[in-house]
Amino acid sequence: MEKLEWGALPEGVGPRGEPLFIARGAYKDGLHPGKAGPQVPNGGQTKWVPAKGKANSEGIFVEGGREANGTLLYIAKAATGRSVEPGKAGTHLNGISYAMDDREQSADTYMVLSHAKQ
């Protein structure tokens, strides 16, 4: 399949020819794989919530990965004044960490992706 400019690879095609991407979301107290795309409604499964400082998730933030030692990393974004940058947040980080201008940047105030309550 053709690679999109921003680096995501579509792994499916919708009924109108739109690309579909692998995703996951909260469903009936679980975390289920599924699809995301321009015509797939969110269904209230996730939402962006404001955060400041360390991400204290209490199990509601969407896991994006883990550090080498197993510490969870959460999906986050921050407005930088010239863009909105995706990045990572965690209980061990003082805010969001994101790549810009060939180095790691950080911000204390950000948004973190959260599972909406079912």
N, C-alpha and C positions, 0 to 999 in steps of 0.2 A: 504494500500500500504506500501511497505517497506520504511523505513526512511533512507535517505542517511547519510553518516558519518558527513557531514558538516551541517546537520540540515534541509535541504530543503526537502519538501515532493513532489514527483511528483504527479501531479493531472490529468495526461493524459498519453497516450501512442501513439507515432508516428507510421507511417506505417512500419517502420523497427524495431519496438520494443523499440525505444529510449524513455526515459522519457521526458515528456513535463511539464513545470512549468507555473503557472499563472504569467503574466507580464502585463505591460501597456506601451503605447507609444503614442507620438504625432501623430495625423492624422487629416488633414484638419482642422486646428485650434482648435482641441479638444484633449482630453486625453482619449484614448480608451483602454479597457481591451483586452488582447490577450494571446499569448503563447510565451514561450521561450524554447529553447532546443538546442542540439548540431547541428541539421540540419535545424534550423530556421534562415534564414538570417536576419540581423539587419535591412536592408532596409534603412539605413541612418537615422533612427529615433532618435537615441541617440549617443552621443560621449563623451569621457572624455576630459575635458579641464583643463589646469593648473590654479591653484588658489593660492593665498597667503593672509593670514590674514582672515578677515571677508568675508563671502560669500555674495556678493552683487549680487543677482540673476537677478533682473529686469524681473522675470517671466520665465526665461529660464532653470533654474536648475530643476532636477527631485526631486520632494518632496518624502522624505522617511518616514516622520512622523511629529509629533508636540510635543512641550513641553506641560506641564500641562496648561500653560497660553495661548496656541494657537500659539506660535511662531513656524514658519516653520523650519523643519530640512531637510537637503538635503543629498542625497547619495554621499559619498566621499570615497577616498582611499588614502593611503600614503605609500611610501616606507620607511621602518624603518632601513634599513641596513641589516636586517636578514630575512625580509619578506615584503609583501605588505598587509597592513591591511585595511579592510573595516571599515568605520566609518561614522560619521555625521559631517556636517558643517552647519553653519547658520549665519545670520546677527548679532547675539548676541555672537558668539563664535570667539575667536581669532585664527582661523585655524581649523584644523580637530581634533576631539576628538574620540578616539578609545580605546577598551579594550585590555590590554596586561599585562601579569604577575600579574593577579588578581587585577589590578587597572586601572583607567582611565588615558590614556596618551594623549598627544597632540603634534601637529606639525604645524608649521606656513605655510609650503609649502606642497601642496597636489594636487590631481586631484578631480574634482567634475563632476558628471554625468549631462550632459546638453541635452536638447531637441534640435535636429538639426532643422534648419528652413525648412519648407515644401515648 
